[in-house]
């Protein structure tokens, strides 16, 4: 999920405006950590796959596909409010 998607989901699921700042700070910290470690981790996976010729050196692609599938599956647990499909009643 790119940073814009994370920001939209946080805006939608934040319980109050007071906690939105804390949620944004945690999300940015987590995103920065992933962005700093990701290249080193995937370069190491690529190098190990190329050296051992695991899947003809394309092992890193299998790892990325698994991560993408896990991410696509976990999106299902976002609250309905984060999907932008709000159901309004006449009282609102």
DORO-950665 format. One record per atom (N, C-alpha, C): x, y, z. Coordinates in steps of 0.1 Angstrom, whole numbers, padded with zeros to 4 digits, always signed. Each point is the difference from the previous one (the first is absolute). Layout:
XYZ ...
END
This chain:
+0008-0012+0000 -0008+0012+0000 +0009+0012+0000 -0003+0009-0009 +0009+0012-0001 -0005+0009+0011 +0008+0011+0003 -0002+0009+0011 -0013+0007-0001 -0005+0003-0012 -0013+0007-0002 -0011-0009+0005 +0001-0013-0003 -0010-0009+0004 -0001-0002+0015 +0012+0000+0006 +0001-0001+0015 -0006+0013+0006 +0003+0011-0006 -0005+0013+0006 -0016+0000-0001 -0005-0004-0011 -0015+0000-0002 -0006-0010+0010 +0006-0011+0002 -0006-0010+0009 +0001+0005+0014 +0011+0007+0004 +0001+0006+0013 -0010+0011+0003 -0002+0008-0010 -0010+0011+0001 -0014-0006+0002 -0003-0011-0006 -0014-0006+0001 -0002-0007+0013 +0010-0007+0005 -0002-0008+0012 +0005+0006+0013 +0005+0012-0001 +0004+0007+0013 -0012+0002+0009 +0001-0004+0012 -0012+0001+0009 -0003+0015+0004 +0010+0008-0001 -0002+0015+0003 +0011+0008-0006 -0003+0013-0002 +0011+0008-0006 +0012+0001+0009 -0002-0002+0013 +0011+0001+0010 +0010-0011-0002 -0005-0012-0004 +0009-0012-0002 +0005-0001-0014 -0005+0008-0009 +0005+0000-0014 +0015+0003-0001 +0004+0010+0008 +0014+0004+0000 +0009-0011+0004 -0004-0007+0011 +0008-0012+0005 +0001-0011-0010 -0012-0003-0006 +0000-0010-0011 +0008+0004-0012 +0000+0012-0004 +0009+0005-0011 +0014-0002+0004 +0004+0004+0012 +0014-0002+0004 +0005-0014+0000 -0009-0009+0005 +0004-0014+0000 +0001-0006-0014 -0010+0004-0009 +0000-0005-0014 +0013+0005-0007 +0003+0013+0002 +0012+0005-0007 +0013-0006+0005 +0001-0003+0013 +0011-0007+0006 +0002-0014-0006 -0012-0007+0000 +0001-0014-0006 +0003+0001-0015 -0005+0009-0007 +0003+0001-0014 +0014+0003-0003 +0006+0009+0008 +0014+0004-0001 +0009-0012+0003 -0004-0008+0010 +0008-0012+0003 +0000-0010-0011 -0012-0002-0005 -0001-0010-0012 +0008+0005-0012 -0001+0013-0003 +0007+0006-0011 +0015-0001+0002 +0005+0001+0012 +0014+0000+0002 +0006-0015+0000 -0008-0009+0005 +0005-0014+0001 -0003-0008-0013 -0011+0004-0006 -0005-0008-0012 +0011-0002-0011 +0007+0010-0004 +0010-0002-0011 +0011-0010+0004 +0005+0002+0013 +0010-0009+0004 -0004-0015+0001 -0013-0002+0005 -0005-0013+0001 -0002-0007-0013 -0006+0008-0010 -0003-0006-0013 +0013-0002-0008 +0010+0009+0002 +0012-0002-0007 +0007-0013+0005 -0001-0002+0013 +0006-0012+0006 -0007-0013-0005 -0014+0001-0001 -0007-0011-0005 +0003-0003-0015 +0001+0011-0008 +0004-0002-0014 +0014-0006-0001 +0010+0005+0008 +0013-0005-0001 +0001-0015+0004 -0008-0004+0011 +0000-0014+0004 -0006-0009-0011 -0011+0005-0006 -0007-0008-0010 +0009-0001-0013 +0007+0011-0003 +0009+0000-0012 +0012-0009+0002 +0006+0000+0012 +0011-0008+0003 -0003-0015+0000 -0011-0003+0007 -0004-0014+0000 -0008-0005-0012 -0004+0009-0009 -0008-0003-0011 -0013-0006+0003 -0005+0004+0012 -0014-0004+0004 -0010+0006-0009 -0008-0008-0006 -0010+0004-0010 +0007+0008-0012 +0012-0006-0004 +0008+0007-0010 +0004+0014+0003 +0001+0003+0012 +0004+0013+0005 -0011+0010+0001 -0013-0004-0001 -0011+0008+0001 -0008-0002+0013 +0006-0004+0010 -0006-0003+0013 -0006+0013+0006 +0006+0011-0002 -0005+0013+0005 -0014+0003-0005 -0003-0004-0012 -0014+0002-0006 -0010-0008+0008 +0003-0012+0003 -0009-0009+0008 -0003+0006+0013 +0010+0006+0007 -0001+0006+0013 -0009+0012-0002 +0002+0008-0010 -0009+0012-0002 -0014-0003-0003 -0002-0011-0008 -0014-0004-0003 -0007-0005+0013 +0007-0007+0008 -0006-0005+0013 -0003+0012+0009 +0008+0010+0001 -0002+0012+0008 -0012+0008-0006 -0001+0001-0013 -0012+0007-0006 -0013-0008+0002 +0000-0013+0000 -0012-0008+0002 -0004+0002+0015 +0010-0001+0009 -0004+0002+0014 -0006+0014+0002 +0006+0010-0006 -0005+0014+0001 -0014+0001-0005 -0002-0006-0012 -0014+0000-0006 -0010-0007+0009 +0004-0010+0006 -0009-0008+0009 -0003+0008+0013 +0010+0007+0006 -0002+0007+0012 -0008+0012-0001 -0001+0006-0012 -0008+0012-0002 -0015-0003+0003 -0004-0013-0001 -0014-0003+0003 -0004+0003+0015 +0010+0001+0009 -0003+0003+0014 -0001+0015+0003 +0002+0009-0010 -0003+0014+0002 -0014+0002+0003 -0004+0009+0009 -0014+0003+0003 -0007+0004-0013 -0013-0002+0000 -0008+0004-0011 +0001+0015-0003 +0002+0008+0011 +0001+0014-0002 +0012+0004-0008 +0011-0008+0000 +0012+0003-0007 -0002-0003-0015 -0010-0007-0004 -0003-0003-0014 -0007+0011-0008 -0005+0010+0008 -0007+0011-0007 -0014-0004-0003 -0005-0011+0005 -0014-0004-0003 -0009+0002+0012 -0001+0013+0004 -0008+0003+0012 -0015-0001-0003 -0008-0005+0009 -0014-0001-0002 -0006+0011+0009 -0007+0010-0006 -0006+0011+0007 -0015-0003+0003 -0004+0004+0011 -0014+0000+0003 -0006+0014-0002 -0013+0000+0001 -0007+0013-0001 +0003+0009+0012 +0004-0005+0011 +0003+0008+0012 +0012+0008-0001 +0009-0003-0009 +0013+0007-0001 -0001+0012-0009 
END
